[in-house]
């Protein structure tokens, strides 16, 4: 997942009943599904929030 996979940008909600926002779906090259959720990009960092906005992003990826 760190270096290979596919992604689709669509719209969705990170939480049931939450706002519909741009939504990122990651799929690994092994056929599994990676984390999905509302995404943000700042500089070289991608964050994916999955209904945990109070505690911060659930997943953070740094461009290498």
Backbone as CSV, one residue per row, in Angstrom:
resi,resn,N_x,N_y,N_z,CA_x,CA_y,CA_z,C_x,C_y,C_z
1,UNK,0.816,-1.192,0.000,0.000,0.000,0.000,0.862,1.260,0.000
2,UNK,2.061,1.166,0.562,2.901,2.355,0.678,3.378,2.865,-0.675
3,UNK,3.549,1.970,-1.655,4.122,2.399,-2.919,3.273,2.064,-4.134
4,UNK,2.320,1.149,-4.008,1.547,0.723,-5.165,0.076,0.615,-4.821
5,UNK,-0.757,0.829,-5.817,-2.195,0.722,-5.634,-2.902,1.679,-6.560
6,UNK,-4.212,1.720,-6.454,-5.006,2.624,-7.274,-5.891,3.458,-6.361
7,UNK,-6.416,4.530,-6.920,-7.336,5.347,-6.149,-8.431,5.882,-7.054
8,UNK,-9.556,6.207,-6.449,-10.681,6.823,-7.132,-11.147,7.978,-6.261
9,UNK,-11.363,9.125,-6.862,-11.930,10.251,-6.136,-13.397,10.343,-6.522
10,UNK,-14.267,10.325,-5.521,-15.700,10.385,-5.732,-16.276,11.311,-4.665
11,UNK,-17.528,11.206,-4.326,-18.086,11.951,-3.200,-18.692,10.957,-2.234
12,UNK,-18.640,11.284,-0.967,-19.172,10.396,0.050,-19.124,11.066,1.400
13,UNK,-19.420,10.284,2.427,-19.426,10.781,3.788,-18.556,9.883,4.650
14,UNK,-17.656,10.468,5.421,-16.801,9.680,6.306,-17.610,9.106,7.464
15,UNK,-18.685,9.778,7.854,-19.536,9.327,8.948,-20.964,9.149,8.433
16,UNK,-21.680,8.215,8.995,-23.079,8.024,8.622,-23.853,9.311,8.899
17,UNK,-24.507,9.814,7.898,-25.278,11.037,8.046,-24.444,12.302,7.991
18,UNK,-23.154,12.172,7.781,-22.281,13.340,7.708,-22.395,14.024,6.361
19,UNK,-21.712,15.152,6.208,-21.780,15.871,4.928,-21.126,15.082,3.801
20,UNK,-21.667,15.249,2.602,-21.083,14.625,1.413,-19.966,15.546,0.942
21,UNK,-18.769,14.991,0.858,-17.574,15.756,0.510,-16.757,14.958,-0.502
22,UNK,-15.717,15.575,-1.098,-14.815,14.776,-1.928,-14.277,13.612,-1.108
23,UNK,-14.289,12.436,-1.675,-14.018,11.201,-0.953,-12.988,10.401,-1.725
24,UNK,-12.041,9.807,-1.023,-10.949,9.063,-1.640,-11.073,7.587,-1.293
25,UNK,-11.035,6.709,-2.300,-11.061,5.258,-2.096,-9.755,4.684,-2.596
26,UNK,-8.960,4.093,-1.704,-7.689,3.476,-2.069,-7.862,1.971,-2.175
27,UNK,-7.233,1.365,-3.176,-7.250,-0.088,-3.354,-5.806,-0.563,-3.488
28,UNK,-5.448,-1.579,-2.733,-4.084,-2.087,-2.788,-3.885,-2.958,-4.021
29,UNK,-2.636,-3.169,-4.396,-2.349,-4.031,-5.539,-2.607,-5.497,-5.202
30,UNK,-2.730,-5.814,-3.914,-3.014,-7.183,-3.490,-4.511,-7.483,-3.539
31,UNK,-5.328,-6.524,-3.962,-6.757,-6.742,-4.093,-7.566,-6.306,-2.890
32,UNK,-6.901,-5.913,-1.813,-7.618,-5.431,-0.637,-7.978,-3.973,-0.786
33,UNK,-8.787,-3.508,0.122,-9.189,-2.103,0.101,-8.441,-1.379,1.207
34,UNK,-7.847,-0.262,0.866,-7.148,0.554,1.843,-8.117,1.474,2.553
35,UNK,-7.616,2.407,3.346,-8.497,3.339,4.040,-9.239,4.228,3.057
36,UNK,-10.462,4.558,3.388,-11.282,5.444,2.566,-11.808,6.552,3.450
37,UNK,-12.056,7.701,2.866,-12.634,8.773,3.645,-12.417,10.122,3.008
38,UNK,-12.801,11.138,3.747,-12.621,12.508,3.305,-11.135,12.814,3.386
39,UNK,-10.592,13.406,2.327,-9.156,13.593,2.263,-8.768,15.066,2.252
40,UNK,-7.542,15.307,2.676,-6.967,16.641,2.609,-5.520,16.521,2.194
41,UNK,-5.058,17.466,1.414,-3.665,17.482,0.987,-3.076,18.820,1.379
42,UNK,-1.953,18.770,2.096,-1.246,19.985,2.468,0.237,19.727,2.257
43,UNK,0.828,20.497,1.373,2.228,20.332,1.005,2.435,18.911,0.480
44,UNK,3.249,18.101,1.135,3.508,16.722,0.693,2.821,15.691,1.572
45,UNK,1.765,16.085,2.290,1.091,15.183,3.217,-0.365,14.982,2.810
46,UNK,-0.760,13.728,2.717,-2.143,13.346,2.444,-2.728,12.806,3.730
47,UNK,-3.876,13.331,4.161,-4.563,12.801,5.332,-5.937,12.303,4.910
48,UNK,-6.346,11.170,5.484,-7.647,10.570,5.202,-8.388,10.434,6.524
49,UNK,-9.511,11.135,6.647,-10.294,11.143,7.874,-11.453,10.172,7.742
50,UNK,-11.579,9.290,8.719,-12.665,8.310,8.724,-13.502,8.484,9.978
51,UNK,-14.282,9.552,10.035,-15.206,9.777,11.142,-14.474,9.950,12.468
52,UNK,-13.294,10.548,12.455,-12.546,10.785,13.681,-12.034,12.220,13.718
53,UNK,-12.840,13.148,13.239,-12.389,14.534,13.109,-11.961,15.130,14.446
54,UNK,-12.537,14.692,15.551,-12.180,15.233,16.859,-10.743,14.877,17.215
55,UNK,-10.313,13.680,16.851,-8.981,13.206,17.208,-7.934,13.460,16.132
56,UNK,-8.307,14.008,15.003,-7.366,14.249,13.918,-7.461,13.156,12.865
57,UNK,-6.635,13.246,11.815,-6.726,12.278,10.718,-6.405,10.862,11.188
58,UNK,-7.127,9.908,10.633,-6.901,8.510,10.981,-5.678,7.971,10.260
59,UNK,-5.438,8.429,9.034,-4.303,7.960,8.242,-3.580,9.164,7.655
60,UNK,-2.259,9.148,7.726,-1.450,10.235,7.165,-0.334,9.617,6.326
61,UNK,-0.170,10.110,5.104,0.857,9.625,4.188,1.758,10.785,3.792
62,UNK,3.054,10.566,3.820,4.035,11.577,3.444,4.642,11.200,2.097
63,UNK,4.665,12.144,1.153,5.308,11.899,-0.147,6.798,11.728,0.055
64,UNK,7.378,10.723,-0.591,8.808,10.465,-0.449,9.569,10.976,-1.640
